[in-house]
């Protein structure tokens, strides 16, 4: 049985392009790479396969894909995907919610966030007692805006707690059944 270790994600900081130095597609004296290979025509399947093979060996492939999606770059092969393959991802990027990005932001890293991730940062900061000044600094917004976001979060939490439960079911014990250990699955 093999064990797999997942290393923590390394997210790009705002304006960080240093990851490109580690990219396999960077042409060097010892590794000449034709940049045209990453901009093939749709019918040039040989170029597409060669570019994807290089991307498959790249240690910063995920970062390259993130940079293409976050920057709206739809040209060429980026992160091992063609323009057509990245199309659906471009449409969904605004809704991405990666909690490792949220955690990195709360920890003070200056990284790219989607709207969904920004909302999650506000909620997590509120939940952990982060000050409004710190939230303003983390999200690059004014303190007044941070206060407004906290008010909205507080209001949403209060209204959520006050809403009546809509899904009421009777417990099996009320019907005369007794629950045993096997009724809870393997987690019990």
C-alpha positions as CSV (number, residue, x, y, z in Angstrom):
1,X,0.0,0.0,0.0
2,X,1.4,3.4,-1.0
3,X,1.0,6.5,1.1
4,X,0.5,9.8,-0.6
5,X,1.5,13.1,1.0
6,X,-0.1,16.2,-0.2
7,X,2.1,19.2,0.2
8,X,0.5,22.6,1.0
9,X,-0.5,24.7,-2.0
10,X,1.8,27.5,-2.9
11,X,-0.3,30.3,-4.0
12,X,1.0,33.2,-6.1
13,X,1.3,36.6,-4.3
14,X,-0.2,39.6,-6.1
15,X,2.2,40.6,-8.9
16,X,4.5,37.6,-8.3
17,X,6.0,36.3,-11.5
18,X,9.0,34.5,-10.0
19,X,7.3,31.1,-10.5
20,X,8.1,31.5,-14.3
21,X,11.8,30.9,-13.5
22,X,11.0,27.3,-12.6
23,X,8.8,26.7,-15.6
24,X,9.9,24.0,-18.0
25,X,8.8,26.1,-21.0
26,X,11.5,28.7,-20.3
27,X,14.2,28.4,-22.9
28,X,17.7,28.1,-21.6
29,X,21.1,27.4,-23.1
30,X,20.8,23.7,-22.1
31,X,17.1,23.4,-22.7
32,X,16.1,25.3,-25.9
33,X,12.3,25.5,-26.1
34,X,10.4,27.0,-29.1
35,X,7.7,29.3,-27.6
36,X,5.6,28.8,-30.8
37,X,4.9,25.3,-29.6
38,X,2.5,26.7,-26.9
39,X,0.5,28.6,-29.5
40,X,-0.6,26.0,-32.0
41,X,-3.5,26.1,-34.4
42,X,-6.4,23.8,-33.5
43,X,-5.4,21.3,-36.2
44,X,-1.7,21.1,-35.1
45,X,-2.1,18.0,-32.9
46,X,1.6,17.3,-32.9
47,X,2.4,20.7,-31.4
48,X,-0.4,20.4,-28.9
49,X,0.8,16.9,-27.7
50,X,4.4,18.2,-27.4
51,X,3.4,21.3,-25.4
52,X,1.2,19.2,-23.1
53,X,4.1,16.7,-22.6
54,X,6.3,19.6,-21.5
55,X,3.6,20.9,-19.2
56,X,3.2,17.5,-17.7
57,X,6.8,17.7,-16.4
58,X,6.5,21.2,-15.1
59,X,6.8,21.8,-11.3
60,X,4.7,25.1,-11.6
61,X,2.0,23.8,-13.8
62,X,-0.8,24.5,-11.3
63,X,0.5,28.1,-10.7
64,X,0.7,28.7,-14.5
65,X,-2.9,27.6,-14.9
66,X,-4.0,29.8,-12.0
67,X,-2.2,32.7,-13.5
68,X,-3.9,32.2,-16.8
69,X,-7.3,31.9,-15.2
70,X,-6.9,34.8,-12.8
71,X,-5.4,37.1,-15.5
72,X,-8.1,36.1,-18.1
73,X,-5.4,34.8,-20.4
74,X,-7.2,32.6,-22.9
75,X,-4.4,32.3,-25.6
76,X,-2.2,29.3,-26.1
77,X,-1.5,26.3,-23.9
78,X,-1.2,27.3,-20.2
79,X,-1.0,25.0,-17.3
80,X,-1.2,21.9,-19.6
81,X,-4.6,22.9,-21.0
82,X,-5.5,24.2,-24.4
83,X,-7.7,27.3,-24.9
84,X,-10.8,25.2,-25.4
85,X,-10.1,23.1,-22.3
86,X,-9.6,26.2,-20.1
87,X,-12.8,27.8,-21.4
88,X,-15.2,26.3,-18.8
89,X,-12.6,27.1,-16.1
90,X,-12.6,30.7,-17.1
91,X,-16.3,30.8,-16.7
92,X,-16.2,29.2,-13.2
93,X,-13.2,31.1,-11.8
94,X,-15.3,33.8,-10.1
95,X,-17.0,31.1,-8.1
96,X,-13.9,29.3,-7.0
97,X,-13.7,28.7,-3.2
98,X,-10.3,27.3,-2.2
99,X,-10.0,27.3,1.6
100,X,-6.3,27.1,1.4
101,X,-6.3,30.5,-0.2
102,X,-8.7,31.8,2.5
103,X,-6.4,30.5,5.2
104,X,-3.3,32.0,3.5
105,X,-5.0,35.4,3.3
106,X,-6.0,35.2,7.0
107,X,-2.4,34.4,7.8
108,X,-1.3,37.6,6.0
109,X,-0.3,36.4,2.5
110,X,-1.2,38.8,-0.3
111,X,-2.7,36.4,-2.9
112,X,-5.3,36.5,-5.6
113,X,-8.9,35.9,-4.4
114,X,-12.2,35.3,-6.1
115,X,-15.3,37.0,-4.9
116,X,-16.4,33.8,-3.1
117,X,-13.0,33.5,-1.4
118,X,-13.2,37.2,-0.3
119,X,-16.6,36.5,1.3
120,X,-15.1,33.5,3.0
121,X,-12.2,35.6,4.3
122,X,-14.6,38.0,5.8
123,X,-16.6,35.3,7.5
124,X,-13.4,33.5,8.8
125,X,-11.9,36.8,10.0
126,X,-15.2,37.6,11.8
127,X,-15.4,34.1,13.3
128,X,-11.7,34.3,14.6
129,X,-12.1,37.8,16.0
130,X,-9.8,39.5,13.5
131,X,-10.0,43.3,14.0
132,X,-11.7,45.5,11.4
133,X,-8.3,47.2,10.8
134,X,-6.6,43.9,10.1
135,X,-9.4,42.8,7.8
136,X,-9.1,46.1,5.9
137,X,-5.4,45.5,5.5
138,X,-5.9,41.9,4.4
139,X,-8.4,42.7,1.7
140,X,-6.9,46.1,0.7
141,X,-10.1,48.0,1.6
142,X,-10.9,50.9,3.8
143,X,-11.7,50.4,7.5
144,X,-15.2,51.7,6.9
145,X,-15.7,49.0,4.2
146,X,-14.4,46.4,6.7
147,X,-16.8,47.7,9.3
148,X,-19.7,47.4,6.8
149,X,-18.7,43.8,5.9
150,X,-18.6,42.8,9.6
151,X,-22.0,44.4,10.1
152,X,-23.4,42.5,7.2
153,X,-21.8,39.3,8.5
154,X,-23.1,39.8,12.0
155,X,-26.6,40.5,10.6
156,X,-26.5,37.4,8.4
157,X,-25.5,35.2,11.3
158,X,-28.2,36.6,13.6
159,X,-30.9,36.1,10.9
160,X,-29.7,32.6,10.2
161,X,-29.9,31.7,13.9
162,X,-33.4,33.2,14.2
163,X,-34.9,31.4,11.1
164,X,-37.2,28.6,12.1
165,X,-36.1,25.1,11.2
166,X,-37.9,24.0,8.1
167,X,-36.8,20.3,8.1
168,X,-38.3,18.7,11.2
169,X,-38.4,15.0,11.4
170,X,-39.4,12.7,14.2
171,X,-36.6,10.6,15.7
172,X,-36.8,6.8,15.5
173,X,-36.8,6.7,19.3
174,X,-40.2,8.6,19.3
175,X,-41.6,5.9,17.1
176,X,-40.6,3.2,19.6
177,X,-37.4,2.2,17.8
178,X,-34.1,2.1,19.7
179,X,-31.0,3.2,17.8
180,X,-28.0,0.9,18.0
181,X,-24.3,1.4,17.1
182,X,-24.8,0.0,13.6
183,X,-27.3,2.7,12.8
184,X,-24.6,5.3,12.7
185,X,-22.2,3.9,10.2
186,X,-18.5,3.3,10.5
187,X,-17.7,6.7,12.0
188,X,-19.4,5.9,15.3
